[in-house]
Amino acid sequence: MLKSNAKISIDYSRVSEHTVNPYLFGHFVEDIRDHMEAMLAFPLKDMDFESEAELRTSVSGSWYAYTNGRNTQYAMEAPAPRHSGRAQRIRIYSDDEAYSGIAQKSALKGPMDYTVRVVARASIELQYLMVEAVDRRTEEVLGQLKIELHSHNWQDYEGRMTILRACTDAEIRVYVPEEHPRWIDHVSTGMLWLDHVSLLPVDHIALVKREIVEMTRALNAGMMRLAGNYISAYHWEHGIGPVLERPVMYNEAWGGWTSKYFGTDEFIRFCHELQVEPLICVNDGSGTPEEAAQWIEYCNGSVDTPMGALRAKNGSPEPYHVKYWEIGNEVWGQWQVGACSAEQFAERTVQFAKRMKETDASIVLLACGHYEQGWNKSLLALAGEHIDYLTLHLYHGYGPFGMNRDTPAEDR
């Protein structure tokens, strides 16, 4: 019998009576480390000069000085009114007759048009600045845009720059060129302030790289979850409204900056592009039940509600009808903001669930589970009647959370 062959016949003309839940396979957007930088279409980092200087020169984060001037000075200042981050100040001395600005390494697609956005102010003697993309290895100019400066006060400038070809080792330069007319007085003139610099390829889809959307769509997920380790310190109202006015938030759980360019409205547009069901995870680590309830009202409330009116003001009068909501994300982890025991989390869950259901009784409510079954049993015993689902966070493979040969059979 051991040497005999088995034969399996499949009748593909008949549809199985069993169906697979479309939400069994989902994915999540987690603003942690470089996830957003890999996903969003912007090729530049520190677009609002939010990071500290990494070199001795006072230039923000991923940017560095681009000048051949002996006396060019750099400093960080307060941003434009209502904007977040900081402003990069560049002081240019006429005696140098030099080019002066900032630059950043980047990878560019091409041939491709990019929308260039610069928020700047300058001394009245400064008439224009250049935005330029070059191949770092050959110095070949891949694209160039001249921006005429119209005001001594803050102005938002926008233009189109064509990148001739793709380049994985490019440099973006924003500078006043050396051929710019010089000035005599170098006490009060020759100042350039930059509050924001961004490039966005015209083929982006809802601010996300087109190739990312296409690959994600091919995954055929039923659901997309907005959550992750950053959520325990995330306040949703910081991620709505005019993007330059949104505050920059530090990821207290894992370090780095939380992207202000991908908030609630951007996430919903992303889900609509993929035709998947959104699942939003609320902050129970440093947040409150009232804050979670307001988030639900922002997504699902009519324009007659305070948060629904705010959503309409931000460009979306029709409710999003987000059905699935989850309380917390792995708050059992000591790295999380507001880490707690299963019993403490159960108490939180009851408080959050009551307030969230009061706002919208139609939502489906999930609570974040553990890979340890003792935690899950305690949570279900104390708060199970207030939730619809428990999410089991299972890790497979080797590692601190993964199952291995020593994992008890019951857990397997």
QUIJOCOR-V535065 format. One record per backbone hydrogen bond with DSSP energy under -0.5 kcal/mol. NH is the residue of the N-H (numbers start at 1). CO is the residue of the C=O. If there is no record, write none. Layout:
nh=(NH;NH)
co=(CO;CO)
This chain:
nh=(4;11;12;14;21;24;26;27;29;30;31;32;33;35;38;39;40;41;43;49;54;55;59;61;63;64;66;68;69;73;75;77;79;83;84;86;87;88;89;89;90;91;92;92;96;97;97;100;101;102;103;104;106;108;111;112;114;115;116;116;117;118;119;120;120;121;122;123;126;127;129;130;131;132;133;134;135;136;136;139;142;142;143;145;147;147;148;149;150;155;157;157;159;161;163;163;164;164;166;167;170;171;172;173;173;174;175;176;177;180;192;193;194;195;196;197;198;200;202;204;205;206;208;209;213;214;215;216;217;218;219;219;220;221;222;223;224;225;226;226;227;227;231;232;233;234;236;238;239;240;245;246;246;249;251;252;255;258;262;267;268;269;270;271;272;273;274;275;276;277;279;280;281;282;282;284;286;292;293;294;295;296;297;298;299;300;301;305;309;310;311;312;313;314;315;316;320;321;323;324;325;326;327;328;328;333;336;339;340;345;346;347;348;349;350;351;352;353;354;355;356;357;358;359;360;363;364;365;366;367;368;369;373;375;376;377;378;379;380;381;382;383;384;386;387;388;389;391;392;393;394;395;397;403;407;412)
co=(1;9;10;11;19;21;24;223;225;28;29;30;255;32;34;35;36;207;199;46;59;57;57;52;60;103;101;99;99;91;89;87;85;80;244;48;77;194;75;87;192;73;90;190;93;93;94;176;66;174;64;172;170;167;163;163;161;200;114;159;198;157;196;118;155;193;151;191;123;125;147;175;145;173;143;171;140;134;169;135;133;140;133;131;129;145;146;127;148;120;118;155;116;114;112;161;142;162;110;108;106;134;104;132;171;102;130;100;175;177;90;121;88;119;119;47;117;115;113;201;208;204;205;39;209;210;211;212;213;214;215;216;217;216;25;25;277;27;224;279;29;225;228;229;230;231;234;235;236;237;242;242;243;258;256;250;251;249;259;263;264;265;266;267;268;269;270;271;271;222;224;324;226;280;326;282;232;288;289;290;291;292;293;294;295;296;297;302;305;306;307;308;309;310;312;311;299;299;321;278;364;280;366;282;326;330;333;336;331;341;342;343;344;345;346;347;348;349;350;351;352;353;354;355;356;360;323;363;325;389;327;391;371;372;372;373;374;375;376;377;378;379;380;383;384;365;365;367;390;391;392;401;403;395;404;408)
